[in-house]
Every structure is written in C-alpha cells, then in structure tokens.
Amino acid sequence: MSKEQLDVADMQCWVFRMAQKKWNISGKECSELFQKYDILGFIRNCYDSLHLNSYSCVLDDVEQILKNRGEIICSN
C-alpha cells in the first residue's frame, strides 16, 4: 500500500468509529449505512479535499450526505 492509501484507510476507519460512537449504533448498523451510501468510497474519492479538515468535519460531511438522502441520524 502507498502512503496515500494508508492515509485514506486511516481516515475511513476513524470516521467509521466516530460515527458509530456519536450515533450510538452497532458496528453492523454503521457498516450497513456506510455500504448503502458508499461512504468509504466518498472518503476515498474526496480524500484530497477532506484531508485538509479534521475528522470531525469529515463526519459532519457524512452526516449531511445521509441527511440529504433521507436518513435520520440520532447524534449524542
């Protein structure tokens, strides 16, 4: 793996875990949401822009994507 691929994977993992904790859902539920809306693909494809922000900002972007697609996310 290249350094960029490792950095992308790191961001994907962190954002996934942050979402799971913030939304108080299981890993399975979070995985299903991320798969349904290709959130990992979003992070991979937009990494060049996303890495300029904090992981918290990236999670905000993910929440906006889900909201725009009709998903209701309960945050702590």
PyMOL Python script that loads the backbone (N, CA, C, O; Angstrom):
from pymol import cmd

cmd.read_pdbstr("""\
ATOM      1  N   MET A   1       0.840  -1.191   0.000  1.00  0.00           N
ATOM      2  CA  MET A   1       0.000   0.000   0.000  1.00  0.00           C
ATOM      3  C   MET A   1       0.876   1.243   0.000  1.00  0.00           C
ATOM      4  O   MET A   1       1.925   1.291   0.644  1.00  0.00           O
ATOM      5  N   SER A   2       0.421   2.236  -0.734  1.00  0.00           N
ATOM      6  CA  SER A   2       1.139   3.515  -0.745  1.00  0.00           C
ATOM      7  C   SER A   2       0.792   4.296   0.522  1.00  0.00           C
ATOM      8  O   SER A   2      -0.149   3.958   1.240  1.00  0.00           O
ATOM      9  N   LYS A   3       1.562   5.334   0.777  1.00  0.00           N
ATOM     10  CA  LYS A   3       1.290   6.175   1.946  1.00  0.00           C
ATOM     11  C   LYS A   3      -0.099   6.802   1.841  1.00  0.00           C
ATOM     12  O   LYS A   3      -0.822   6.876   2.834  1.00  0.00           O
ATOM     13  N   GLU A   4      -0.471   7.252   0.649  1.00  0.00           N
ATOM     14  CA  GLU A   4      -1.799   7.863   0.494  1.00  0.00           C
ATOM     15  C   GLU A   4      -2.902   6.843   0.754  1.00  0.00           C
ATOM     16  O   GLU A   4      -3.900   7.172   1.395  1.00  0.00           O
ATOM     17  N   GLN A   5      -2.746   5.621   0.274  1.00  0.00           N
ATOM     18  CA  GLN A   5      -3.747   4.583   0.524  1.00  0.00           C
ATOM     19  C   GLN A   5      -3.879   4.311   2.024  1.00  0.00           C
ATOM     20  O   GLN A   5      -4.983   4.107   2.530  1.00  0.00           O
ATOM     21  N   LEU A   6      -2.751   4.311   2.725  1.00  0.00           N
ATOM     22  CA  LEU A   6      -2.790   4.120   4.180  1.00  0.00           C
ATOM     23  C   LEU A   6      -3.485   5.296   4.866  1.00  0.00           C
ATOM     24  O   LEU A   6      -4.254   5.107   5.809  1.00  0.00           O
ATOM     25  N   ASP A   7      -3.212   6.497   4.390  1.00  0.00           N
ATOM     26  CA  ASP A   7      -3.852   7.685   4.964  1.00  0.00           C
ATOM     27  C   ASP A   7      -5.363   7.668   4.729  1.00  0.00           C
ATOM     28  O   ASP A   7      -6.133   8.034   5.617  1.00  0.00           O
ATOM     29  N   VAL A   8      -5.785   7.248   3.545  1.00  0.00           N
ATOM     30  CA  VAL A   8      -7.213   7.146   3.232  1.00  0.00           C
ATOM     31  C   VAL A   8      -7.861   6.107   4.141  1.00  0.00           C
ATOM     32  O   VAL A   8      -8.920   6.355   4.716  1.00  0.00           O
ATOM     33  N   ALA A   9      -7.227   4.948   4.269  1.00  0.00           N
ATOM     34  CA  ALA A   9      -7.765   3.885   5.123  1.00  0.00           C
ATOM     35  C   ALA A   9      -7.842   4.339   6.573  1.00  0.00           C
ATOM     36  O   ALA A   9      -8.792   3.998   7.277  1.00  0.00           O
ATOM     37  N   ASP A  10      -6.860   5.100   7.025  1.00  0.00           N
ATOM     38  CA  ASP A  10      -6.869   5.628   8.386  1.00  0.00           C
ATOM     39  C   ASP A  10      -8.063   6.549   8.593  1.00  0.00           C
ATOM     40  O   ASP A  10      -8.760   6.456   9.603  1.00  0.00           O
ATOM     41  N   MET A  11      -8.299   7.445   7.627  1.00  0.00           N
ATOM     42  CA  MET A  11      -9.440   8.357   7.737  1.00  0.00           C
ATOM     43  C   MET A  11     -10.750   7.575   7.723  1.00  0.00           C
ATOM     44  O   MET A  11     -11.653   7.863   8.509  1.00  0.00           O
ATOM     45  N   GLN A  12     -10.858   6.596   6.842  1.00  0.00           N
ATOM     46  CA  GLN A  12     -12.078   5.790   6.771  1.00  0.00           C
ATOM     47  C   GLN A  12     -12.355   5.114   8.102  1.00  0.00           C
ATOM     48  O   GLN A  12     -13.488   5.121   8.583  1.00  0.00           O
ATOM     49  N   CYS A  13     -11.327   4.533   8.697  1.00  0.00           N
ATOM     50  CA  CYS A  13     -11.501   3.837   9.986  1.00  0.00           C
ATOM     51  C   CYS A  13     -11.905   4.799  11.091  1.00  0.00           C
ATOM     52  O   CYS A  13     -12.825   4.519  11.859  1.00  0.00           O
ATOM     53  N   TRP A  14     -11.213   5.939  11.172  1.00  0.00           N
ATOM     54  CA  TRP A  14     -11.533   6.904  12.219  1.00  0.00           C
ATOM     55  C   TRP A  14     -12.947   7.450  12.077  1.00  0.00           C
ATOM     56  O   TRP A  14     -13.679   7.543  13.063  1.00  0.00           O
ATOM     57  N   VAL A  15     -13.329   7.804  10.879  1.00  0.00           N
ATOM     58  CA  VAL A  15     -14.665   8.367  10.672  1.00  0.00           C
ATOM     59  C   VAL A  15     -15.732   7.321  10.968  1.00  0.00           C
ATOM     60  O   VAL A  15     -16.773   7.640  11.544  1.00  0.00           O
ATOM     61  N   PHE A  16     -15.479   6.071  10.576  1.00  0.00           N
ATOM     62  CA  PHE A  16     -16.416   4.988  10.887  1.00  0.00           C
ATOM     63  C   PHE A  16     -16.605   4.861  12.395  1.00  0.00           C
ATOM     64  O   PHE A  16     -17.736   4.820  12.878  1.00  0.00           O
ATOM     65  N   ARG A  17     -15.498   4.798  13.140  1.00  0.00           N
ATOM     66  CA  ARG A  17     -15.586   4.633  14.599  1.00  0.00           C
ATOM     67  C   ARG A  17     -16.230   5.848  15.259  1.00  0.00           C
ATOM     68  O   ARG A  17     -17.010   5.702  16.200  1.00  0.00           O
ATOM     69  N   MET A  18     -15.909   7.043  14.772  1.00  0.00           N
ATOM     70  CA  MET A  18     -16.517   8.256  15.317  1.00  0.00           C
ATOM     71  C   MET A  18     -18.027   8.257  15.079  1.00  0.00           C
ATOM     72  O   MET A  18     -18.798   8.632  15.962  1.00  0.00           O
ATOM     73  N   ALA A  19     -18.445   7.838  13.887  1.00  0.00           N
ATOM     74  CA  ALA A  19     -19.867   7.777  13.563  1.00  0.00           C
ATOM     75  C   ALA A  19     -20.569   6.771  14.467  1.00  0.00           C
ATOM     76  O   ALA A  19     -21.631   7.053  15.022  1.00  0.00           O
ATOM     77  N   GLN A  20     -19.972   5.611  14.605  1.00  0.00           N
ATOM     78  CA  GLN A  20     -20.574   4.566  15.443  1.00  0.00           C
ATOM     79  C   GLN A  20     -20.774   5.070  16.866  1.00  0.00           C
ATOM     80  O   GLN A  20     -21.827   4.851  17.465  1.00  0.00           O
ATOM     81  N   LYS A  21     -19.785   5.732  17.394  1.00  0.00           N
ATOM     82  CA  LYS A  21     -19.881   6.245  18.765  1.00  0.00           C
ATOM     83  C   LYS A  21     -20.878   7.401  18.866  1.00  0.00           C
ATOM     84  O   LYS A  21     -21.720   7.419  19.763  1.00  0.00           O
ATOM     85  N   LYS A  22     -20.783   8.362  17.949  1.00  0.00           N
ATOM     86  CA  LYS A  22     -21.650   9.545  18.004  1.00  0.00           C
ATOM     87  C   LYS A  22     -23.114   9.174  17.815  1.00  0.00           C
ATOM     88  O   LYS A  22     -23.993   9.726  18.477  1.00  0.00           O
ATOM     89  N   TRP A  23     -23.372   8.229  16.900  1.00  0.00           N
ATOM     90  CA  TRP A  23     -24.741   7.839  16.598  1.00  0.00           C
ATOM     91  C   TRP A  23     -25.244   6.733  17.515  1.00  0.00           C
ATOM     92  O   TRP A  23     -26.411   6.347  17.447  1.00  0.00           O
ATOM     93  N   ASN A  24     -24.370   6.229  18.364  1.00  0.00           N
ATOM     94  CA  ASN A  24     -24.723   5.174  19.319  1.00  0.00           C
ATOM     95  C   ASN A  24     -25.364   3.973  18.615  1.00  0.00           C
ATOM     96  O   ASN A  24     -26.445   3.516  18.988  1.00  0.00           O
ATOM     97  N   ILE A  25     -24.669   3.477  17.589  1.00  0.00           N
ATOM     98  CA  ILE A  25     -25.156   2.314  16.850  1.00  0.00           C
ATOM     99  C   ILE A  25     -24.073   1.244  16.814  1.00  0.00           C
ATOM    100  O   ILE A  25     -22.899   1.526  17.054  1.00  0.00           O
ATOM    101  N   SER A  26     -24.473   0.033  16.517  1.00  0.00           N
ATOM    102  CA  SER A  26     -23.525  -1.079  16.460  1.00  0.00           C
ATOM    103  C   SER A  26     -22.634  -0.959  15.221  1.00  0.00           C
ATOM    104  O   SER A  26     -22.929  -0.210  14.290  1.00  0.00           O
ATOM    105  N   GLY A  27     -21.556  -1.706  15.239  1.00  0.00           N
ATOM    106  CA  GLY A  27     -20.677  -1.754  14.081  1.00  0.00           C
ATOM    107  C   GLY A  27     -21.412  -2.246  12.845  1.00  0.00           C
ATOM    108  O   GLY A  27     -21.185  -1.757  11.739  1.00  0.00           O
ATOM    109  N   LYS A  28     -22.295  -3.217  13.042  1.00  0.00           N
ATOM    110  CA  LYS A  28     -23.057  -3.760  11.925  1.00  0.00           C
ATOM    111  C   LYS A  28     -23.976  -2.697  11.325  1.00  0.00           C
ATOM    112  O   LYS A  28     -24.039  -2.540  10.106  1.00  0.00           O
ATOM    113  N   GLU A  29     -24.684  -1.971  12.183  1.00  0.00           N
ATOM    114  CA  GLU A  29     -25.588  -0.919  11.695  1.00  0.00           C
ATOM    115  C   GLU A  29     -24.812   0.179  10.966  1.00  0.00           C
ATOM    116  O   GLU A  29     -25.246   0.668   9.923  1.00  0.00           O
ATOM    117  N   CYS A  30     -23.678   0.553  11.518  1.00  0.00           N
ATOM    118  CA  CYS A  30     -22.857   1.588  10.898  1.00  0.00           C
ATOM    119  C   CYS A  30     -22.325   1.089   9.556  1.00  0.00           C
ATOM    120  O   CYS A  30     -22.317   1.826   8.570  1.00  0.00           O
ATOM    121  N   SER A  31     -21.888  -0.147   9.529  1.00  0.00           N
ATOM    122  CA  SER A  31     -21.388  -0.743   8.287  1.00  0.00           C
ATOM    123  C   SER A  31     -22.465  -0.759   7.213  1.00  0.00           C
ATOM    124  O   SER A  31     -22.189  -0.461   6.051  1.00  0.00           O
ATOM    125  N   GLU A  32     -23.673  -1.100   7.591  1.00  0.00           N
ATOM    126  CA  GLU A  32     -24.777  -1.135   6.627  1.00  0.00           C
ATOM    127  C   GLU A  32     -25.053   0.249   6.047  1.00  0.00           C
ATOM    128  O   GLU A  32     -25.280   0.380   4.844  1.00  0.00           O
ATOM    129  N   LEU A  33     -25.036   1.286   6.891  1.00  0.00           N
ATOM    130  CA  LEU A  33     -25.233   2.653   6.411  1.00  0.00           C
ATOM    131  C   LEU A  33     -24.097   3.076   5.485  1.00  0.00           C
ATOM    132  O   LEU A  33     -24.330   3.643   4.418  1.00  0.00           O
ATOM    133  N   PHE A  34     -22.877   2.794   5.903  1.00  0.00           N
ATOM    134  CA  PHE A  34     -21.718   3.176   5.097  1.00  0.00           C
ATOM    135  C   PHE A  34     -21.732   2.455   3.755  1.00  0.00           C
ATOM    136  O   PHE A  34     -21.363   3.038   2.735  1.00  0.00           O
ATOM    137  N   GLN A  35     -22.153   1.200   3.745  1.00  0.00           N
ATOM    138  CA  GLN A  35     -22.219   0.459   2.486  1.00  0.00           C
ATOM    139  C   GLN A  35     -23.348   0.976   1.598  1.00  0.00           C
ATOM    140  O   GLN A  35     -23.162   1.173   0.397  1.00  0.00           O
ATOM    141  N   LYS A  36     -24.515   1.193   2.192  1.00  0.00           N
ATOM    142  CA  LYS A  36     -25.684   1.633   1.432  1.00  0.00           C
ATOM    143  C   LYS A  36     -25.401   2.929   0.672  1.00  0.00           C
ATOM    144  O   LYS A  36     -25.843   3.095  -0.464  1.00  0.00           O
ATOM    145  N   TYR A  37     -24.670   3.838   1.296  1.00  0.00           N
ATOM    146  CA  TYR A  37     -24.415   5.146   0.704  1.00  0.00           C
ATOM    147  C   TYR A  37     -22.961   5.319   0.245  1.00  0.00           C
ATOM    148  O   TYR A  37     -22.538   6.432  -0.064  1.00  0.00           O
ATOM    149  N   ASP A  38     -22.211   4.239   0.201  1.00  0.00           N
ATOM    150  CA  ASP A  38     -20.819   4.234  -0.250  1.00  0.00           C
ATOM    151  C   ASP A  38     -19.996   5.351   0.399  1.00  0.00           C
ATOM    152  O   ASP A  38     -19.299   6.107  -0.278  1.00  0.00           O
ATOM    153  N   ILE A  39     -20.093   5.432   1.707  1.00  0.00           N
ATOM    154  CA  ILE A  39     -19.383   6.471   2.447  1.00  0.00           C
ATOM    155  C   ILE A  39     -17.869   6.271   2.356  1.00  0.00           C
ATOM    156  O   ILE A  39     -17.123   7.245   2.253  1.00  0.00           O
ATOM    157  N   LEU A  40     -17.412   5.021   2.395  1.00  0.00           N
ATOM    158  CA  LEU A  40     -15.974   4.793   2.268  1.00  0.00           C
ATOM    159  C   LEU A  40     -15.484   5.232   0.891  1.00  0.00           C
ATOM    160  O   LEU A  40     -14.376   5.752   0.763  1.00  0.00           O
ATOM    161  N   GLY A  41     -16.301   5.025  -0.132  1.00  0.00           N
ATOM    162  CA  GLY A  41     -15.963   5.495  -1.476  1.00  0.00           C
ATOM    163  C   GLY A  41     -15.914   7.011  -1.539  1.00  0.00           C
ATOM    164  O   GLY A  41     -15.042   7.585  -2.190  1.00  0.00           O
ATOM    165  N   PHE A  42     -16.852   7.658  -0.861  1.00  0.00           N
ATOM    166  CA  PHE A  42     -16.857   9.120  -0.782  1.00  0.00           C
ATOM    167  C   PHE A  42     -15.548   9.624  -0.176  1.00  0.00           C
ATOM    168  O   PHE A  42     -14.915  10.540  -0.700  1.00  0.00           O
ATOM    169  N   ILE A  43     -15.154   9.000   0.946  1.00  0.00           N
ATOM    170  CA  ILE A  43     -13.914   9.412   1.603  1.00  0.00           C
ATOM    171  C   ILE A  43     -12.719   9.169   0.679  1.00  0.00           C
ATOM    172  O   ILE A  43     -11.842  10.025   0.562  1.00  0.00           O
ATOM    173  N   ARG A  44     -12.682   8.019   0.029  1.00  0.00           N
ATOM    174  CA  ARG A  44     -11.576   7.698  -0.882  1.00  0.00           C
ATOM    175  C   ARG A  44     -11.529   8.695  -2.047  1.00  0.00           C
ATOM    176  O   ARG A  44     -10.467   9.227  -2.372  1.00  0.00           O
ATOM    177  N   ASN A  45     -12.678   8.943  -2.668  1.00  0.00           N
ATOM    178  CA  ASN A  45     -12.720   9.805  -3.853  1.00  0.00           C
ATOM    179  C   ASN A  45     -12.474  11.277  -3.540  1.00  0.00           C
ATOM    180  O   ASN A  45     -11.965  12.018  -4.382  1.00  0.00           O
ATOM    181  N   CYS A  46     -12.831  11.697  -2.339  1.00  0.00           N
ATOM    182  CA  CYS A  46     -12.704  13.115  -1.973  1.00  0.00           C
ATOM    183  C   CYS A  46     -11.559  13.372  -0.999  1.00  0.00           C
ATOM    184  O   CYS A  46     -11.450  14.463  -0.440  1.00  0.00           O
ATOM    185  N   TYR A  47     -10.715  12.379  -0.799  1.00  0.00           N
ATOM    186  CA  TYR A  47      -9.653  12.479   0.206  1.00  0.00           C
ATOM    187  C   TYR A  47      -8.784  13.722   0.019  1.00  0.00           C
ATOM    188  O   TYR A  47      -8.406  14.360   1.001  1.00  0.00           O
ATOM    189  N   ASP A  48      -8.465  14.072  -1.224  1.00  0.00           N
ATOM    190  CA  ASP A  48      -7.587  15.220  -1.463  1.00  0.00           C
ATOM    191  C   ASP A  48      -8.137  16.497  -0.823  1.00  0.00           C
ATOM    192  O   ASP A  48      -7.366  17.339  -0.360  1.00  0.00           O
ATOM    193  N   SER A  49      -9.445  16.643  -0.794  1.00  0.00           N
ATOM    194  CA  SER A  49     -10.063  17.805  -0.141  1.00  0.00           C
ATOM    195  C   SER A  49     -10.332  17.543   1.331  1.00  0.00           C
ATOM    196  O   SER A  49     -10.119  18.415   2.173  1.00  0.00           O
ATOM    197  N   LEU A  50     -10.799  16.343   1.640  1.00  0.00           N
ATOM    198  CA  LEU A  50     -11.198  16.039   3.012  1.00  0.00           C
ATOM    199  C   LEU A  50     -10.032  16.072   3.997  1.00  0.00           C
ATOM    200  O   LEU A  50     -10.213  16.456   5.152  1.00  0.00           O
ATOM    201  N   HIS A  51      -8.844  15.676   3.557  1.00  0.00           N
ATOM    202  CA  HIS A  51      -7.734  15.596   4.499  1.00  0.00           C
ATOM    203  C   HIS A  51      -7.267  16.964   4.983  1.00  0.00           C
ATOM    204  O   HIS A  51      -6.446  17.056   5.896  1.00  0.00           O
ATOM    205  N   LEU A  52      -7.780  18.009   4.382  1.00  0.00           N
ATOM    206  CA  LEU A  52      -7.441  19.357   4.818  1.00  0.00           C
ATOM    207  C   LEU A  52      -8.246  19.764   6.054  1.00  0.00           C
ATOM    208  O   LEU A  52      -7.953  20.778   6.686  1.00  0.00           O
ATOM    209  N   ASN A  53      -9.261  18.964   6.391  1.00  0.00           N
ATOM    210  CA  ASN A  53     -10.131  19.240   7.537  1.00  0.00           C
ATOM    211  C   ASN A  53      -9.926  18.186   8.617  1.00  0.00           C
ATOM    212  O   ASN A  53      -9.246  17.182   8.407  1.00  0.00           O
ATOM    213  N   SER A  54     -10.518  18.431   9.760  1.00  0.00           N
ATOM    214  CA  SER A  54     -10.463  17.454  10.833  1.00  0.00           C
ATOM    215  C   SER A  54     -11.399  16.286  10.524  1.00  0.00           C
ATOM    216  O   SER A  54     -12.298  16.397   9.691  1.00  0.00           O
ATOM    217  N   TYR A  55     -11.174  15.178  11.203  1.00  0.00           N
ATOM    218  CA  TYR A  55     -12.064  14.026  11.033  1.00  0.00           C
ATOM    219  C   TYR A  55     -13.478  14.387  11.461  1.00  0.00           C
ATOM    220  O   TYR A  55     -14.446  13.861  10.914  1.00  0.00           O
ATOM    221  N   SER A  56     -13.600  15.270  12.423  1.00  0.00           N
ATOM    222  CA  SER A  56     -14.917  15.719  12.865  1.00  0.00           C
ATOM    223  C   SER A  56     -15.654  16.437  11.735  1.00  0.00           C
ATOM    224  O   SER A  56     -16.860  16.255  11.568  1.00  0.00           O
ATOM    225  N   CYS A  57     -14.946  17.242  10.969  1.00  0.00           N
ATOM    226  CA  CYS A  57     -15.555  17.915   9.822  1.00  0.00           C
ATOM    227  C   CYS A  57     -15.963  16.912   8.751  1.00  0.00           C
ATOM    228  O   CYS A  57     -17.000  17.068   8.106  1.00  0.00           O
ATOM    229  N   VAL A  58     -15.144  15.885   8.565  1.00  0.00           N
ATOM    230  CA  VAL A  58     -15.477  14.841   7.598  1.00  0.00           C
ATOM    231  C   VAL A  58     -16.756  14.132   8.033  1.00  0.00           C
ATOM    232  O   VAL A  58     -17.627  13.847   7.211  1.00  0.00           O
ATOM    233  N   LEU A  59     -16.864  13.850   9.334  1.00  0.00           N
ATOM    234  CA  LEU A  59     -18.083  13.218   9.840  1.00  0.00           C
ATOM    235  C   LEU A  59     -19.284  14.127   9.625  1.00  0.00           C
ATOM    236  O   LEU A  59     -20.372  13.646   9.307  1.00  0.00           O
ATOM    237  N   ASP A  60     -19.107  15.418   9.793  1.00  0.00           N
ATOM    238  CA  ASP A  60     -20.200  16.368   9.502  1.00  0.00           C
ATOM    239  C   ASP A  60     -20.628  16.250   8.041  1.00  0.00           C
ATOM    240  O   ASP A  60     -21.821  16.271   7.736  1.00  0.00           O
ATOM    241  N   ASP A  61     -19.654  16.126   7.139  1.00  0.00           N
ATOM    242  CA  ASP A  61     -19.975  15.956   5.713  1.00  0.00           C
ATOM    243  C   ASP A  61     -20.745  14.662   5.476  1.00  0.00           C
ATOM    244  O   ASP A  61     -21.698  14.633   4.697  1.00  0.00           O
ATOM    245  N   VAL A  62     -20.328  13.596   6.151  1.00  0.00           N
ATOM    246  CA  VAL A  62     -21.011  12.299   6.024  1.00  0.00           C
ATOM    247  C   VAL A  62     -22.447  12.430   6.523  1.00  0.00           C
ATOM    248  O   VAL A  62     -23.376  11.934   5.885  1.00  0.00           O
ATOM    249  N   GLU A  63     -22.628  13.090   7.650  1.00  0.00           N
ATOM    250  CA  GLU A  63     -23.976  13.282   8.185  1.00  0.00           C
ATOM    251  C   GLU A  63     -24.841  14.078   7.209  1.00  0.00           C
ATOM    252  O   GLU A  63     -26.030  13.798   7.062  1.00  0.00           O
ATOM    253  N   GLN A  64     -24.251  15.062   6.547  1.00  0.00           N
ATOM    254  CA  GLN A  64     -25.006  15.857   5.575  1.00  0.00           C
ATOM    255  C   GLN A  64     -25.409  14.995   4.377  1.00  0.00           C
ATOM    256  O   GLN A  64     -26.523  15.119   3.868  1.00  0.00           O
ATOM    257  N   ILE A  65     -24.514  14.135   3.933  1.00  0.00           N
ATOM    258  CA  ILE A  65     -24.840  13.211   2.836  1.00  0.00           C
ATOM    259  C   ILE A  65     -26.025  12.342   3.228  1.00  0.00           C
ATOM    260  O   ILE A  65     -26.971  12.184   2.456  1.00  0.00           O
ATOM    261  N   LEU A  66     -25.970  11.784   4.419  1.00  0.00           N
ATOM    262  CA  LEU A  66     -27.048  10.900   4.875  1.00  0.00           C
ATOM    263  C   LEU A  66     -28.358  11.673   5.022  1.00  0.00           C
ATOM    264  O   LEU A  66     -29.418  11.180   4.637  1.00  0.00           O
ATOM    265  N   LYS A  67     -28.285  12.877   5.576  1.00  0.00           N
ATOM    266  CA  LYS A  67     -29.478  13.706   5.729  1.00  0.00           C
ATOM    267  C   LYS A  67     -30.091  14.027   4.369  1.00  0.00           C
ATOM    268  O   LYS A  67     -31.310  13.967   4.204  1.00  0.00           O
ATOM    269  N   ASN A  68     -29.245  14.368   3.393  1.00  0.00           N
ATOM    270  CA  ASN A  68     -29.731  14.692   2.051  1.00  0.00           C
ATOM    271  C   ASN A  68     -30.388  13.493   1.376  1.00  0.00           C
ATOM    272  O   ASN A  68     -31.201  13.653   0.466  1.00  0.00           O
ATOM    273  N   ARG A  69     -30.038  12.309   1.820  1.00  0.00           N
ATOM    274  CA  ARG A  69     -30.605  11.091   1.248  1.00  0.00           C
ATOM    275  C   ARG A  69     -31.737  10.510   2.094  1.00  0.00           C
ATOM    276  O   ARG A  69     -32.196   9.391   1.864  1.00  0.00           O
ATOM    277  N   GLY A  70     -32.172  11.292   3.072  1.00  0.00           N
ATOM    278  CA  GLY A  70     -33.346  10.908   3.847  1.00  0.00           C
ATOM    279  C   GLY A  70     -33.093  10.065   5.081  1.00  0.00           C
ATOM    280  O   GLY A  70     -34.039   9.612   5.726  1.00  0.00           O
ATOM    281  N   GLU A  71     -31.835   9.849   5.417  1.00  0.00           N
ATOM    282  CA  GLU A  71     -31.527   9.085   6.620  1.00  0.00           C
ATOM    283  C   GLU A  71     -31.618   9.993   7.838  1.00  0.00           C
ATOM    284  O   GLU A  71     -31.195  11.149   7.797  1.00  0.00           O
ATOM    285  N   ILE A  72     -32.165   9.468   8.906  1.00  0.00           N
ATOM    286  CA  ILE A  72     -32.249  10.213  10.146  1.00  0.00           C
ATOM    287  C   ILE A  72     -31.204   9.639  11.091  1.00  0.00           C
ATOM    288  O   ILE A  72     -31.274   8.475  11.485  1.00  0.00           O
ATOM    289  N   ILE A  73     -30.253  10.459  11.442  1.00  0.00           N
ATOM    290  CA  ILE A  73     -29.161  10.047  12.312  1.00  0.00           C
ATOM    291  C   ILE A  73     -29.363  10.728  13.664  1.00  0.00           C
ATOM    292  O   ILE A  73     -29.494  11.950  13.739  1.00  0.00           O
ATOM    293  N   CYS A  74     -29.386   9.953  14.695  1.00  0.00           N
ATOM    294  CA  CYS A  74     -29.502  10.491  16.053  1.00  0.00           C
ATOM    295  C   CYS A  74     -28.106  10.664  16.625  1.00  0.00           C
ATOM    296  O   CYS A  74     -27.375   9.688  16.791  1.00  0.00           O
ATOM    297  N   SER A  75     -27.741  11.875  16.919  1.00  0.00           N
ATOM    298  CA  SER A  75     -26.423  12.167  17.496  1.00  0.00           C
ATOM    299  C   SER A  75     -26.561  12.352  18.984  1.00  0.00           C
ATOM    300  O   SER A  75     -27.587  12.814  19.483  1.00  0.00           O
ATOM    301  N   ASN A  76     -25.499  11.980  19.687  1.00  0.00           N
ATOM    302  CA  ASN A  76     -25.458  12.207  21.147  1.00  0.00           C
ATOM    303  C   ASN A  76     -25.270  13.666  21.438  1.00  0.00           C
ATOM    304  O   ASN A  76     -25.210  14.061  22.602  1.00  0.00           O
TER     305      ASN A  76
END
""", "prot")
cmd.dss("prot")
cmd.show_as("cartoon", "prot")
cmd.util.cbc("prot")
cmd.orient("prot")
